[in-house]
Amino acid sequence: MRAALMERGKIWVDTVPDPVPLAGEVLVKTRACGICGSDLHAARHTDAFVATSREAGGAFKLTTFDPVVLGHEFSAEVVDYGPNTPHDLAVGQLVCSVPMLARANPLAVGYSAEIPGGFAEYMVLSRSLLLPVPNGTPDTHAALTEPMAVGLHAVNKARLAGNEAILVLGCGPVGLAIITALEQRGAGPIVAADYSPRRRELALGQGAHLALDPKAGSAFDAQELKRSRDIVIFECIGVPGSIDKIFLAAPQNARIVVVGVCLEMDHARPLIAINKELSVQYVLGYSLDEFRQTLHHIADGSFDVAPLITAHVGLDAVASSFEALRDPERHAKILVEPWRA
Amino acid sequence: MRAALMERGKIWVDTVPDPVPLAGEVLVKTRACGICGSDLHAARHTDAFVATSREAGGAFKLTTFDPVVLGHEFSAEVVDYGPNTPHDLAVGQLVCSVPMLARANPLAVGYSAEIPGGFAEYMVLSRSLLLPVPNGTPDTHAALTEPMAVGLHAVNKARLAGNEAILVLGCGPVGLAIITALEQRGAGPIVAADYSPRRRELALGQGAHLALDPKAGSAFDAQELKRSRDIVIFECIGVPGSIDKIFLAAPQNARIVVVGVCLEMDHARPLIAINKELSVQYVLGYSLDEFRQTLHHIADGSFDVAPLITAHVGLDAVASSFEALRDPERHAKILVEPWRA
């Protein structure tokens, strides 16, 4: 099959062996797979990514420098079953899955050299983790289940009581997923901040009440944030120094939810956080239940993901798409459709 | 009156004008005042302390390089009243107060050049903030209300559900206050860690179930911590790098309460905290209510503070006591008694 391979930032298309489903596994045809900020990180900072994955443990892994087929935000259709696996979904059924293959040593789909991720024509997935996509939901929308589940999980981890004013810093796909989940549960006021006019527009579309340009003044000064004594800040930027800047700008007792993945060593002055009794909740991923809920929110329209999809490309354009995503004006989510000519 | 002055780390005894109580204020004679880790920080890192205090805002302040009379952990007796102030406490009454003078621009007692802290024969305090010390409570014990309130507050901020296993890293006065507050409410198991045998012994005395030497192996490996899936870690060390070390060693979903004041720029790898979905609550100080509760816990014996007091000194020994506190084997809390010969 054809696949886009990545090794230390280099991306190319090649023919690789079709994956073979084992017992309890299903062979699927990839219908659509989004490019995630973590993929860009893994490509641009492979050494740091691998080193930290090895050291840290946890779910977010890339532990090898070998060529890898990235892609973990996918929808796919059932093609065939592994041995001793109940054929209980029809061939052709559209499915989603958390990007995890439930082997004795679980593998992260899209971050493992042993199995392909979604930037390839086929994948193998665990039958026990497959979720059928409700009828009528486009495959392109279903592919956004994974990134939108990240937003839903981050909002759950914030344990909102309902009276909070909310600031979302950074309106890339993660920030937009959080705004979507906040809007769906009626939280807010929601103030969003991003340097990109395009992204601010998307933020307003997903439910932000106000979208500010940090160049025009600190988002922390927004009147909407003064409406509550409880401020929750979602950090969706993920570059070194942004937490220290939040420590400086945040009001007393603010709760910070860190969703932006900063791969490098970061620096911050704890005394500032101590003086204000700030709290920081680091979050990652989602539960199986949150993933399932997200798929249903997409299917029933309560998460409107269509505006977030800014391009559809084939495998040959994966490399150029990784480049294009450097410019926040051009794209939010690019979907790779491996069967597209 | 006589006072110990501090300027950029230099400490000397001098005669300074007696402070004069304004309306609503009380002149008090200092009976005992503890030396706090923050005092040592302020003396050893005055530049960083002043710079961060100015930048950060909040309660924990030293905003001047002028000579200052430190000391904010005190008990005192009523001597005289300012104008238009109800004389509702008898002269000689033993009192405590949060170290704050409630003027139009509030002043931190012990961190302000305008008014003396507790390393002086007299202070002025706000009548509205004075708490009479219950009869029979020694002035030396009452002087520990402030540092013990820090421990009570940190434990409150941890929002314990009751099923947590607890690790206290660092058994200086802050760690010991936390262990005391944890023991009083029956929390635990409590595992304590410190390089100093003396401090480990004090930790066991205050209620730790186990006190480990980090040189002999990671405290995170203690079997007592495996008893619960909910781990709360109190960071009471406050040196750069300790939070990153905790990120590396902590189990999934651990909650970290940072009580150790690190004055310098700190570094940590957020990806590690993200991978494990750690949370960090930075804490400082206490509420008026927590301060009052602490005084009553000391008075009724439920906080046993006597073992924590390792020396009583006069003003002439303040400078040498600051030096002596570098050695964790020698002291926990040194009380300055300004009237001692």
Chai-1 contact restraints between the chains, C-beta under 6 A:
chainA,res_idxA,chainB,res_idxB,connection_type,confidence,min_distance_angstrom,max_distance_angstrom,comment,restraint_id
A,T52,B,L271,contact,1.0,0.0,6.0,A-B,restraint_1
A,A56,B,I272,contact,1.0,0.0,6.0,A-B,restraint_2
A,A56,B,N275,contact,1.0,0.0,6.0,A-B,restraint_3
A,G58,B,N275,contact,1.0,0.0,6.0,A-B,restraint_4
A,G58,B,K276,contact,1.0,0.0,6.0,A-B,restraint_5
A,F60,B,N275,contact,1.0,0.0,6.0,A-B,restraint_6
A,V261,B,I274,contact,1.0,0.0,6.0,A-B,restraint_7
A,C262,B,P270,contact,1.0,0.0,6.0,A-B,restraint_8
A,L263,B,L271,contact,1.0,0.0,6.0,A-B,restraint_9
A,M265,B,H267,contact,1.0,0.0,6.0,A-B,restraint_10
A,M265,B,R269,contact,1.0,0.0,6.0,A-B,restraint_11
A,D266,B,P270,contact,1.0,0.0,6.0,A-B,restraint_12
A,H267,B,M265,contact,1.0,0.0,6.0,A-B,restraint_13
A,H267,B,H267,contact,1.0,0.0,6.0,A-B,restraint_14
A,R269,B,M265,contact,1.0,0.0,6.0,A-B,restraint_15
A,P270,B,C262,contact,1.0,0.0,6.0,A-B,restraint_16
A,P270,B,D266,contact,1.0,0.0,6.0,A-B,restraint_17
A,L271,B,T52,contact,1.0,0.0,6.0,A-B,restraint_18
A,L271,B,L263,contact,1.0,0.0,6.0,A-B,restraint_19
A,I272,B,A56,contact,1.0,0.0,6.0,A-B,restraint_20
A,A273,B,Y282,contact,1.0,0.0,6.0,A-B,restraint_21
A,I274,B,V261,contact,1.0,0.0,6.0,A-B,restraint_22
A,I274,B,Y282,contact,1.0,0.0,6.0,A-B,restraint_23
A,I274,B,L284,contact,1.0,0.0,6.0,A-B,restraint_24
A,N275,B,A56,contact,1.0,0.0,6.0,A-B,restraint_25
A,N275,B,G58,contact,1.0,0.0,6.0,A-B,restraint_26
A,N275,B,F60,contact,1.0,0.0,6.0,A-B,restraint_27
A,K276,B,G58,contact,1.0,0.0,6.0,A-B,restraint_28
A,E277,B,Y282,contact,1.0,0.0,6.0,A-B,restraint_29
A,E277,B,V283,contact,1.0,0.0,6.0,A-B,restraint_30
A,E277,B,L284,contact,1.0,0.0,6.0,A-B,restraint_31
A,L278,B,Y282,contact,1.0,0.0,6.0,A-B,restraint_32
A,S279,B,Q281,contact,1.0,0.0,6.0,A-B,restraint_33
A,V280,B,V280,contact,1.0,0.0,6.0,A-B,restraint_34
A,Q281,B,S279,contact,1.0,0.0,6.0,A-B,restraint_35
A,Y282,B,A273,contact,1.0,0.0,6.0,A-B,restraint_36
A,Y282,B,I274,contact,1.0,0.0,6.0,A-B,restraint_37
A,Y282,B,E277,contact,1.0,0.0,6.0,A-B,restraint_38
A,Y282,B,L278,contact,1.0,0.0,6.0,A-B,restraint_39
A,V283,B,E277,contact,1.0,0.0,6.0,A-B,restraint_40
A,L284,B,I274,contact,1.0,0.0,6.0,A-B,restraint_41
A,L284,B,E277,contact,1.0,0.0,6.0,A-B,restraint_42
